[in-house]
């Protein structure tokens, strides 16, 4: 799908986009629960680049969002 068509679809259907975001993106606290880790353990996984943020917002105080698909893959393959 062309980028412009996708953006038009998103603009005309914000509820669908909102639903997708709610079902597929996690903040760190939710992501650590999803992967069954402590916050320290999850942060270590991020530092080691075992888990990569899907998107980062902000310059000074950053907010990281993690993709559910990536978290599922990580959870399936992580040790312990």
C-alpha positions in Angstrom: 0.0 0.0 0.0 1.3 3.4 -0.8 2.2 5.7 2.1 -0.3 8.4 1.0 -3.2 5.9 0.8 -2.3 4.5 4.2 -2.2 8.0 5.7 -5.6 8.9 4.1 -7.0 5.7 5.5 -5.7 6.5 9.0 -7.0 10.1 8.8 -10.4 8.9 7.9 -10.6 6.1 10.5 -8.9 7.3 13.7 -10.9 4.8 15.8 -9.3 1.9 13.9 -5.8 3.5 14.4 -6.5 4.1 18.1 -7.6 0.5 18.6 -4.5 -0.8 16.8 -2.3 1.3 19.0 -4.0 0.2 22.2 -3.8 -3.5 21.2 -0.2 -3.5 19.8 1.9 -0.9 21.6 3.2 -1.1 25.2 5.0 1.3 27.5 7.9 -0.2 29.5 5.9 -1.0 32.6 3.3 -2.9 30.6 6.0 -4.5 28.4 7.9 -5.9 31.4 4.7 -7.5 32.7 4.0 -8.9 29.3 7.4 -10.5 29.2 7.3 -11.6 32.8 10.3 -9.6 33.9 11.2 -7.2 36.6 11.6 -3.6 35.5 15.4 -3.9 36.0 15.4 -7.1 33.9 13.4 -5.5 31.1 15.6 -2.4 31.1 18.6 -4.7 30.9 17.1 -6.4 27.9 16.6 -3.0 26.2 20.2 -1.9 27.0 21.5 -5.2 25.5 19.2 -4.6 22.4 17.4 -7.8 23.0 14.2 -5.7 22.9 14.1 -2.7 20.7 11.6 0.2 21.0 9.2 0.5 18.1 9.0 4.2 18.6 10.5 6.8 20.9 8.8 10.1 21.7 10.3 13.2 23.3 13.7 14.9 23.4 14.5 15.5 27.1 12.2 13.0 28.7 11.7 10.1 26.3 8.8 7.7 26.2 9.5 4.3 24.6 6.8 2.2 23.0 7.3 -1.5 22.3 5.5 -3.5 19.6 3.5 -6.5 20.9 4.8 -8.7 18.0 8.4 -8.0 19.1 7.6 -8.7 22.7 6.0 -12.0 21.9 9.0 -13.1 19.9 11.4 -12.0 22.7 9.3 -13.8 25.4 9.3 -17.0 23.3 13.1 -16.9 22.9 14.3 -15.5 26.2 16.1 -17.6 28.7 14.8 -18.1 32.3 
